[in-house]
Amino acid sequence: MLWTLALAACSKGPDPAAGPASEAPPAPAVVVTRFRVEDATPAEARRYTPTEADLGPALKSRLEAAGLRFADEAPDDAARLTITARVVHGFTIGEGLIPAAEPAPANARGRAVWAVEARLRPPGSSEGQHIFLEGMDEAPVVGDGALGDRVAKAFDPVVQGLKTRVGLLGLPTPVLATRLDDPDPAVRLAVVDQLAIRRDGTAVEAISRRTRVEKEREVLLRLIGALAEIGDDGAARALIDLANPRDRELLRAVLDALSVVGGERVGDFFDILASHDDADVRAMVEDARARLQRKGAP
């Protein structure tokens, strides 16, 4: 199934009481130039195969309910979005230490899972932002007329995730950086993605501050990646401050980022850490140094 859609953000208007400083331009329209939906259910779990009539109207209604609109053409100043959505349905999660997907009995309820890969390119940008979103819900196994709606219900978190990212596009970097403190980890992750693609050095301080308090490991690792993508001297200082030899996953992420950033400060830090007592840490440093040298950095 292949649809072409145009999505426009429903942005909240500025607070008049807050004054002009709080005002931000509205988010640009986002044109989905490709929206492919595939049924990726394994043959052994497939009791029923949804048709375009099952899924198309249900997905469209959810996009419209989120304030998004359909259009055949996009204005020149619109962002571009391509989406590939794969649904797997009609299976249960096995019990035990190693859960496994098992076909659900007929007339039972099974899982419906969407895995969505998208690429969002802001207006005027030559680079796209990769987005991966998932949604899951219980759904009937057999085609009883409700399958399309229930499978589409699992699409709701995906719609919300796309809407969040669309709503961030129109925010100036200083305003966007304040959203790093949003209580929802999914929103923080979306904010970091947007800051990274802008490569705006003015965001380094806010990103660095967030790394010191972030509790969600996925968001923390993305913050580190964003510092690498921005890549100025301030990012190098923030990354070095995060290095913790006792946390190997974090240390590896920091060293990987520093091998991208480069610079004299990074070289000096590698020299110091290369004398660490732990052989594994020394090996990680040498790997990072080798990647840095291959890039031709000092």
N, C-alpha and C positions, 0 to 999 in steps of 0.2 A: 504494500500500500504506500502511496506517495502523495503527499499533499504539499502545497505551497501556501504559507500563511504569513501575515504581518502582525506583529505584536507591538502594542503600545503600552507603556507603563502608566499605571494610575498613580501619579505622584501626589503626595499630600502637599497642599499649598503652604506657603510660609506663614508663620505666626506674625500677624501685624504688630503685636505687642513687643515682639522681640527686636524690631528695628531692622533696617536695611542689611545689617551685617549678617543676619541669619538667612537672608534670601538666597536661593540657588536657582539656576536655570532649570526648567523642567527636563526630565529625562527624555532623551531622543526616542523616536519611534525605533522599534527593532523589527527588522524584516527577517522572517524565517524563510530562507530561500530553499531549504530542503528539510523535509520532515518525513523520515522513513520509519515505518513501524513494521516490525517483524515478529512473528510468532516463533520463538526459539525453544519451545517446549520439546524435551526429548521424546522420541517416538514411544518409549515404554511408559511414559507418564501421560501421554496425550489421549484423553477420552473424547475430546471435542476440539475442533479447530475453529477459532473465531474468524469471522469474515470481516471485510471492511464495513459491512452494515452493522456488525456487532460493536466494533471498536471505534470507527470513525466518528459517528454522531456523539458517542459518549465522551470521547476525548475533546471534541470540539466544544461541547457544552461546558466542560470544565475549564477550558481555556477562556471561553467567553465569560464565565462566572467570575473568573479572576480579574476581569477588566481588560482582557486582551481582545484584539479585533483581527478579522481576516481581511486580506486584500491581495489582489493579483500583482500589483506593482508597488515599488517602494520609492520614496523620495531620495534624492541624492545625499541628503544629510542624515539618513537613517543608519543605524547599526545593522550589521549582518549577523544572522544566527543560523547555523545548520545543526540539525538534530537527527540522531539515529537512536530510536527507542526499540529495545528488544524486551518482549514479555515472555515469561515462563510461568505456566500455571498448571493447576491440577496435581500437585504433589504435596506430601506431608514431610515433616522433618523428623528423621529417625531419632530414637532415644539412645542414650549411652554416651561413652566418652568420645566417640567419633561419629557425630551426627551425619546422616546421609539422606539425600532426597529419595523418597520412595513414592511410587504411584499411590494416589489416594483411591479407596474403594469407590465404585460407582455410587451415586446418590449421596456421597459424603461431601465434606468441605475440605478444600485444599488451599495451598498458598498461591497467590498471584504476585509475582515480583517483576518490577520494571527496572531495567538497567539502561540509563540514558547517557549517551555521550553527545556533547554539544560543543560547538565552537562559536564564541561570541567575539565579533570584531567591532570595536567602537568606531563611530564616524571619523574619517580622516586618518585612521590607523591602518598600517600595513600588516599588523600582527594580530592574530586571533588568540583569545583566551580559552583554554581547554576547560570544559566543565564536565564532571561526572556526577550523576545524581541517581539515587535509588529510591524506590518506593515499594511497600509490601502490604498486602491485605489478605484476609480470608476470602475465598471465592468458591461458589459451587463448582463441582467437577464437571457435571454434564450440562449440555446446552439447554437450559430450561427457560430461556428468555431473559434471565437475570445475569447471565455470565458477562455480557458486555459491560453492564453497569458496574458489577462487582470488580471485574478486572480493571476497569477504568478508575475505580475508586483508589486503587493502589497507585494510580498516576498522580493523585492529588499532591503528595509531597514534592513530586517533580515539578508540577506547575508552580507551587509556591517557591521552590528554589529558583526557577527561571525568573519569576516575577521579582524576587529579591535582587537578583543580579541586574535586571533591567532598571530597577529603581535606583541603583547605585550609579548608573552611567552619568547622570547629569550633575552629580555632586562635585563641587570643587575639592581639590585634594585636602585642604585643611578641614573641611566639613566631613569628608569621607573618613579621614583619620580618626575623628572622634567616635566613629561607629566601631572602632576596634574594641570598645568597652561594652558593646551590646551583650546582654545576658545570654543570647542564643548563640551557641558555638557555630551553627550553620551560617548565621549572618556574619560572624567574625571571619569565618573562612572565606566567604564571598568577598568581604571587604579587603582581606589580604590579597586575594587574587587580583582585584581591581587595582590596588596600589602597586602591585608588582608589575602589572602590564604597563602602567604609566611611567615607571622608572623615574619617579620624581624624588630627588634627594631631600626635599623638604619633609618627606614622610618618614625619614630614617629615625628621627627622634621618637616619634609616636610608636613606630614598630618596635624599636629597641625597648621602650618603656613597657610595652605589652609583653615582650618576651620574659620579663622579670616576674610577671604575675600570672601568666597563662597556665592553666591547669590541664587543659585538653591537649594530649600529646599530638594529635593530628594537626591542630591549629598551631601549636608551637613549632612543629617541623615546617609548616608552611610559612610561618613568620621568618624562619631561618632562610628558607629558599627565597623569600622576597628580598631579604637583605642582600643575598648574592646577586639577584637580578638587578637591583638598584646599583650596587657595586661601587659606591664611593668610599672615601676614607672613613667617614662616620660609620658606614656599615661594617667595615673591618674592625673598628674598635668595639662595636656592639657584639659582633660575633666572637671576638676573643674573650670578652667578658663572660660569654655563655659557656665557654669550654670547660667541661667537667670530666676528667679522666675516669671518675667512678661511674659515670653514665655513658656506656659505650655507644648506645644508639644516638644519643645527643651529640657526643663528641664526634662521631663519624659524620653526622649531618653538618656540624660546624666546620670540620676540616674540609669536607666537600665544598662547602660554600666559600671558604677562604681560598681554596685552590682556584676558584672562579674570579674572586675579587682581586687577588694579587696585591702587589705593592711592597714597599720596604718594610712596613710594619708587620705584614704577614710573614715575610721571610724571617724577620727577627724572632717572631713568635714560634715559627717552626723550629728554629735553631734551639730555642729554650726547651720546647716540649720534646725534642729529639733525644734529650738526655734523661727522660723519665725512666724510673726504675722498672716499669712494666714493659716487657718485650712487645706485647700486643699494641700498646700505645705507640711505641717507637715505630712499629711497622706501619701503623695507620698514618703517622706523620710522614714517613718516607713515601708512602703511596700518594698522599696529597701533594707533597713536594714535587714528585715526578709528574703529576698531572699539571701542576703549575708551570713547570719547566717546558713541558710539551706545548703549552700555550704561548711560550715565548715571553712570559712575564718575568720581571726581575726577581 
